[in-house]
Amino acid sequence: MLEWIDVITTIALGLLLRFGIPLAVTGLLVWWLRRVDLQWQAKAEDAYRAPLNAALAWPPCWEVRNCPPELREKCAAYLQSGLPCWQVMRKTTGRLPERCFDCLVFRNAPVARPA
């Protein structure tokens, strides 16, 4: 009877060494790579947001252009003030309006450079 226990123990230990350890190492590697990927994504998001944050430091376009309150209430950029005005306009219409090319806010905005 003890011989069977030794045989089963030997087989179980062999399976653990053959499959368990490589699976554990692979699991740890996957966990570590996911953490690294999340860090890289956060850095890329910060790099993408930096020019937007610099653009938002400028006064809004409706102040620069002295838009009257009745025009502001109809303007998509005024209603979504979390983004630069030209990005809101491009999102809503699919293209950049001509008036943006002469605007000081648009012309002085930082340009996003690829990393």
Sequence and secondary structure as in RCSB ss.txt:
>XXXX:A:sequence
MLEWIDVITTIALGLLLRFGIPLAVTGLLVWWLRRVDLQWQAKAEDAYRAPLNAALAWPPCWEVRNCPPELREKC
AAYLQSGLPCWQVMRKTTGRLPERCFDCLVFRNAPVARPA
>XXXX:A:secstr
 HHHHHHHHHHHHHHIIIIIHHHHHHHHHHHHHHHHHHHHHHHHHHHHHHHHHHHHTS  HHHHTT  HHHHTT 
HHHH TTS HHHHHHHHHSS  GGGGG HHHHTS      
